[in-house]
Amino acid sequence: MDTQHVIGEVAKRHGVLLTEHDPVFALVTLNELLVGELLGRVQATVDGAQDRTAVACAQQVEAAKKTSAHLVTSAAGYMAEQLRGVMKTESEALCEKIGGVIAAERARADEAVRDALRAVGRSRVAAAVAVASSALAVGLAIGLWVSH
């Protein structure tokens, strides 16, 4: 903090002459320490939220992979069973149909992964907004305090 600048601004705006050893600067220092601690807590909270979100997204991605693998395995089993009982032309039509089912299920799994990634992005934006809001609130509090 530029003490001389603050002294000059207070004198200019309010007609009050402060010195470098004025008790008000002790309060400003105390406020800086408290605000620093508060911002540290806010950052820790934001970091924790981001970590939890990342873990949740990783879990969603893993769940989507398991679902995809299960669907592919199930579809392949179904296809093998059906192919045993049908003629060649029917088996070709069935393969095409199952391929469509697999493609549709794969698309659903891919969408689930995209949703999880979007959730990570939204949580990062929310965390940034929380930090900015906290900083703004602290700034406003300091501004109000200094103006009185």
Secondary structure as GFF3:
##gff-version 3
##sequence-region A 1 148
A	DSSP	alpha_helix	3	14	.	.	.	ID=ss1
A	DSSP	alpha_helix	23	84	.	.	.	ID=ss2
A	DSSP	alpha_helix	88	147	.	.	.	ID=ss3
###
